[in-house]
Structures are given as structure tokens and as C-alpha cells.
Amino acid sequence: MEASASGLFCSRILNMVNCEDVNAIILAQRHMLDCFVKTNKMLSNFNSLSNTRLQQMRDRFIHHTRTLVEMKKNLDIIFRRIRMLKGKLAKQYPEFSVVPKSAATTIATSEQSTESCDTSPSIISPTMSQDFENLSQALSETPSANCQLLTDDEV
């Protein structure tokens, strides 16, 4: 019985492949598969831990942002009150005014406007103003009781 040409070709190809080499390749592939499975588990754990940490940091960030916004609102209210008090003092005691009269009217009008963008304190520094020095000298020379100015009759 003669083998056909295709059967002969297949048998020669099969004889060329070493079964030990094929088994070694299969073992190497199984080892790589195990390594990839372990790596995949490690990456999954890392992702879950990262998501947890990200959520914690997000919550802290939101809390700190709310705190900063609240602090800014409080500072805006404080600066608005300071400007209002400066304006009132400038109107009541224009001779002792640290704020120039044009700034006092600006302060008064900015208090009436709700769309004012300026939330910073007044630029005029009392330590740099000569009027403030005159005011502090005048107040130190004038006798007072309970932070009220005394007149000549009361002294």
C-alpha cells in the first residue's frame, strides 16, 4: 500500500515538530497566563484602593472649598461693615477723617450698590496717612472717659 502524496507530506511535517518543544511552549504559556492573572488582580486591587482614596480626597476637597467660600463671604461682610463704619465716621467727624472725602462718597455709594466687585479693604493705610497721625495726637491730647470725648465743662 502506497501512501498518498498529501499523507506523506503531513507525516513529514509532524516528524519535524518536536513534542518536547511543543510541551515546553505550552508550559511557558501557562506560566505567563498565571503571571498575567496575578498582575490583573494586583491592578484591580490598586484601582479599587485608588478609587477609595480619590473619593476621600474629593470629599475633603469639597469640604475645604465650602469652608473657603464661607470664609470669603464672612470677610466680605466684615470689609463691607468696616467700609460702612469708615464712611459713617467720615461723615460724623470730617475734620478727623482718614479717608478723603471723595473716597467717603465712594464708600457710601458702594454700600448702596449690591453689585460691587470690590471686596478688599480700603487701600488707605492708617499708618501711612498724616491725617491719622494728626488724629491720634488730637485724641491723645483730649481727655476722655469710657471712649467718649469730654467737653471743657466735664473736665
Rosetta constraint file for C-alpha pairs under 8 A:
AtomPair CA 3 CA 7 HARMONIC 6.22 0.50
AtomPair CA 3 CA 8 HARMONIC 6.19 0.50
AtomPair CA 4 CA 8 HARMONIC 6.16 0.50
AtomPair CA 5 CA 9 HARMONIC 6.18 0.50
AtomPair CA 6 CA 10 HARMONIC 6.23 0.50
AtomPair CA 7 CA 11 HARMONIC 6.20 0.50
AtomPair CA 8 CA 12 HARMONIC 6.28 0.50
AtomPair CA 9 CA 13 HARMONIC 6.28 0.50
AtomPair CA 10 CA 14 HARMONIC 6.17 0.50
AtomPair CA 11 CA 15 HARMONIC 6.15 0.50
AtomPair CA 12 CA 16 HARMONIC 6.32 0.50
AtomPair CA 13 CA 17 HARMONIC 6.85 0.50
AtomPair CA 17 CA 21 HARMONIC 7.78 0.50
AtomPair CA 17 CA 22 HARMONIC 7.71 0.50
AtomPair CA 18 CA 22 HARMONIC 6.51 0.50
AtomPair CA 19 CA 23 HARMONIC 6.19 0.50
AtomPair CA 20 CA 24 HARMONIC 6.11 0.50
AtomPair CA 21 CA 25 HARMONIC 6.18 0.50
AtomPair CA 22 CA 26 HARMONIC 6.25 0.50
AtomPair CA 23 CA 27 HARMONIC 6.20 0.50
AtomPair CA 24 CA 28 HARMONIC 6.17 0.50
AtomPair CA 25 CA 29 HARMONIC 6.17 0.50
AtomPair CA 26 CA 30 HARMONIC 6.24 0.50
AtomPair CA 27 CA 31 HARMONIC 6.16 0.50
AtomPair CA 28 CA 32 HARMONIC 6.18 0.50
AtomPair CA 29 CA 33 HARMONIC 6.07 0.50
AtomPair CA 30 CA 34 HARMONIC 6.24 0.50
AtomPair CA 31 CA 35 HARMONIC 6.32 0.50
AtomPair CA 32 CA 36 HARMONIC 6.09 0.50
AtomPair CA 33 CA 37 HARMONIC 6.13 0.50
AtomPair CA 34 CA 38 HARMONIC 6.25 0.50
AtomPair CA 35 CA 39 HARMONIC 6.10 0.50
AtomPair CA 36 CA 40 HARMONIC 5.95 0.50
AtomPair CA 37 CA 41 HARMONIC 6.27 0.50
AtomPair CA 38 CA 42 HARMONIC 6.23 0.50
AtomPair CA 39 CA 43 HARMONIC 6.11 0.50
AtomPair CA 40 CA 44 HARMONIC 6.10 0.50
AtomPair CA 41 CA 45 HARMONIC 6.18 0.50
AtomPair CA 42 CA 46 HARMONIC 6.10 0.50
AtomPair CA 43 CA 47 HARMONIC 6.04 0.50
AtomPair CA 44 CA 48 HARMONIC 6.23 0.50
AtomPair CA 45 CA 49 HARMONIC 6.16 0.50
AtomPair CA 46 CA 50 HARMONIC 5.96 0.50
AtomPair CA 47 CA 51 HARMONIC 6.03 0.50
AtomPair CA 48 CA 52 HARMONIC 6.25 0.50
AtomPair CA 49 CA 53 HARMONIC 6.18 0.50
AtomPair CA 50 CA 54 HARMONIC 5.91 0.50
AtomPair CA 51 CA 55 HARMONIC 6.13 0.50
AtomPair CA 52 CA 56 HARMONIC 6.36 0.50
AtomPair CA 53 CA 57 HARMONIC 6.14 0.50
AtomPair CA 54 CA 58 HARMONIC 5.96 0.50
AtomPair CA 55 CA 59 HARMONIC 6.19 0.50
AtomPair CA 56 CA 60 HARMONIC 6.28 0.50
AtomPair CA 57 CA 61 HARMONIC 5.95 0.50
AtomPair CA 58 CA 62 HARMONIC 6.14 0.50
AtomPair CA 59 CA 63 HARMONIC 6.18 0.50
AtomPair CA 60 CA 64 HARMONIC 6.10 0.50
AtomPair CA 61 CA 65 HARMONIC 5.98 0.50
AtomPair CA 62 CA 66 HARMONIC 6.14 0.50
AtomPair CA 63 CA 67 HARMONIC 6.21 0.50
AtomPair CA 64 CA 68 HARMONIC 6.14 0.50
AtomPair CA 65 CA 69 HARMONIC 6.16 0.50
AtomPair CA 66 CA 70 HARMONIC 6.09 0.50
AtomPair CA 67 CA 71 HARMONIC 6.08 0.50
AtomPair CA 68 CA 72 HARMONIC 6.08 0.50
AtomPair CA 69 CA 73 HARMONIC 6.27 0.50
AtomPair CA 70 CA 74 HARMONIC 6.23 0.50
AtomPair CA 71 CA 75 HARMONIC 6.10 0.50
AtomPair CA 72 CA 76 HARMONIC 6.03 0.50
AtomPair CA 73 CA 77 HARMONIC 6.26 0.50
AtomPair CA 74 CA 78 HARMONIC 6.19 0.50
AtomPair CA 75 CA 79 HARMONIC 6.02 0.50
AtomPair CA 76 CA 80 HARMONIC 6.00 0.50
AtomPair CA 76 CA 119 HARMONIC 5.54 0.50
AtomPair CA 76 CA 120 HARMONIC 7.59 0.50
AtomPair CA 77 CA 81 HARMONIC 6.16 0.50
AtomPair CA 78 CA 82 HARMONIC 6.17 0.50
AtomPair CA 79 CA 83 HARMONIC 6.09 0.50
AtomPair CA 79 CA 119 HARMONIC 6.74 0.50
AtomPair CA 79 CA 120 HARMONIC 6.74 0.50
AtomPair CA 79 CA 121 HARMONIC 5.66 0.50
AtomPair CA 80 CA 84 HARMONIC 6.09 0.50
AtomPair CA 80 CA 111 HARMONIC 7.21 0.50
AtomPair CA 80 CA 119 HARMONIC 7.42 0.50
AtomPair CA 81 CA 85 HARMONIC 6.06 0.50
AtomPair CA 82 CA 86 HARMONIC 6.07 0.50
AtomPair CA 82 CA 121 HARMONIC 7.89 0.50
AtomPair CA 83 CA 87 HARMONIC 6.10 0.50
AtomPair CA 83 CA 107 HARMONIC 6.18 0.50
AtomPair CA 83 CA 121 HARMONIC 7.51 0.50
AtomPair CA 83 CA 122 HARMONIC 7.25 0.50
AtomPair CA 84 CA 88 HARMONIC 6.19 0.50
AtomPair CA 84 CA 107 HARMONIC 6.87 0.50
AtomPair CA 84 CA 108 HARMONIC 6.92 0.50
AtomPair CA 84 CA 111 HARMONIC 6.88 0.50
AtomPair CA 85 CA 89 HARMONIC 6.02 0.50
AtomPair CA 86 CA 90 HARMONIC 5.98 0.50
AtomPair CA 86 CA 99 HARMONIC 7.46 0.50
AtomPair CA 86 CA 104 HARMONIC 7.56 0.50
AtomPair CA 87 CA 91 HARMONIC 6.18 0.50
AtomPair CA 87 CA 104 HARMONIC 5.18 0.50
AtomPair CA 87 CA 105 HARMONIC 7.51 0.50
AtomPair CA 87 CA 107 HARMONIC 6.08 0.50
AtomPair CA 87 CA 108 HARMONIC 6.14 0.50
AtomPair CA 88 CA 92 HARMONIC 6.09 0.50
AtomPair CA 89 CA 93 HARMONIC 5.67 0.50
AtomPair CA 89 CA 94 HARMONIC 7.52 0.50
AtomPair CA 89 CA 97 HARMONIC 7.12 0.50
AtomPair CA 90 CA 94 HARMONIC 4.96 0.50
AtomPair CA 90 CA 96 HARMONIC 7.47 0.50
AtomPair CA 90 CA 97 HARMONIC 4.96 0.50
AtomPair CA 90 CA 98 HARMONIC 7.49 0.50
AtomPair CA 90 CA 99 HARMONIC 6.80 0.50
AtomPair CA 90 CA 101 HARMONIC 7.55 0.50
AtomPair CA 90 CA 104 HARMONIC 6.48 0.50
AtomPair CA 91 CA 104 HARMONIC 7.74 0.50
AtomPair CA 93 CA 97 HARMONIC 6.22 0.50
AtomPair CA 94 CA 101 HARMONIC 8.00 0.50
AtomPair CA 96 CA 131 HARMONIC 7.12 0.50
AtomPair CA 96 CA 132 HARMONIC 7.70 0.50
AtomPair CA 96 CA 134 HARMONIC 7.88 0.50
AtomPair CA 96 CA 135 HARMONIC 5.61 0.50
AtomPair CA 97 CA 131 HARMONIC 7.22 0.50
AtomPair CA 97 CA 132 HARMONIC 7.87 0.50
AtomPair CA 98 CA 126 HARMONIC 7.01 0.50
AtomPair CA 98 CA 129 HARMONIC 7.16 0.50
AtomPair CA 98 CA 131 HARMONIC 5.71 0.50
AtomPair CA 98 CA 132 HARMONIC 5.71 0.50
AtomPair CA 99 CA 103 HARMONIC 6.11 0.50
AtomPair CA 99 CA 104 HARMONIC 6.19 0.50
AtomPair CA 99 CA 124 HARMONIC 7.10 0.50
AtomPair CA 100 CA 104 HARMONIC 6.30 0.50
AtomPair CA 101 CA 105 HARMONIC 6.42 0.50
AtomPair CA 102 CA 106 HARMONIC 6.29 0.50
AtomPair CA 103 CA 107 HARMONIC 6.03 0.50
AtomPair CA 104 CA 108 HARMONIC 6.20 0.50
AtomPair CA 105 CA 109 HARMONIC 6.10 0.50
AtomPair CA 106 CA 110 HARMONIC 5.93 0.50
AtomPair CA 107 CA 111 HARMONIC 6.20 0.50
AtomPair CA 108 CA 112 HARMONIC 6.69 0.50
AtomPair CA 109 CA 113 HARMONIC 6.41 0.50
AtomPair CA 110 CA 114 HARMONIC 7.67 0.50
AtomPair CA 110 CA 116 HARMONIC 6.19 0.50
AtomPair CA 111 CA 116 HARMONIC 7.99 0.50
AtomPair CA 124 CA 128 HARMONIC 7.77 0.50
AtomPair CA 124 CA 129 HARMONIC 7.51 0.50
AtomPair CA 125 CA 129 HARMONIC 6.44 0.50
AtomPair CA 126 CA 132 HARMONIC 5.67 0.50
AtomPair CA 127 CA 132 HARMONIC 7.04 0.50
AtomPair CA 127 CA 133 HARMONIC 7.74 0.50
AtomPair CA 128 CA 132 HARMONIC 7.92 0.50
AtomPair CA 129 CA 133 HARMONIC 6.83 0.50
AtomPair CA 130 CA 134 HARMONIC 6.31 0.50
AtomPair CA 131 CA 135 HARMONIC 6.05 0.50
AtomPair CA 132 CA 136 HARMONIC 6.08 0.50
AtomPair CA 133 CA 137 HARMONIC 6.16 0.50
AtomPair CA 134 CA 138 HARMONIC 6.01 0.50
AtomPair CA 135 CA 139 HARMONIC 6.07 0.50
AtomPair CA 136 CA 140 HARMONIC 6.07 0.50
AtomPair CA 137 CA 141 HARMONIC 6.19 0.50
AtomPair CA 138 CA 142 HARMONIC 6.27 0.50
AtomPair CA 139 CA 143 HARMONIC 7.77 0.50
AtomPair CA 142 CA 149 HARMONIC 7.03 0.50
AtomPair CA 142 CA 150 HARMONIC 7.54 0.50
AtomPair CA 143 CA 149 HARMONIC 6.58 0.50
AtomPair CA 143 CA 150 HARMONIC 6.03 0.50
AtomPair CA 143 CA 155 HARMONIC 7.64 0.50
AtomPair CA 144 CA 148 HARMONIC 5.42 0.50
AtomPair CA 144 CA 149 HARMONIC 4.75 0.50
AtomPair CA 144 CA 150 HARMONIC 5.31 0.50
AtomPair CA 145 CA 149 HARMONIC 6.85 0.50
AtomPair CA 145 CA 150 HARMONIC 6.93 0.50
AtomPair CA 150 CA 154 HARMONIC 5.82 0.50
AtomPair CA 150 CA 155 HARMONIC 6.57 0.50
AtomPair CA 151 CA 155 HARMONIC 6.56 0.50
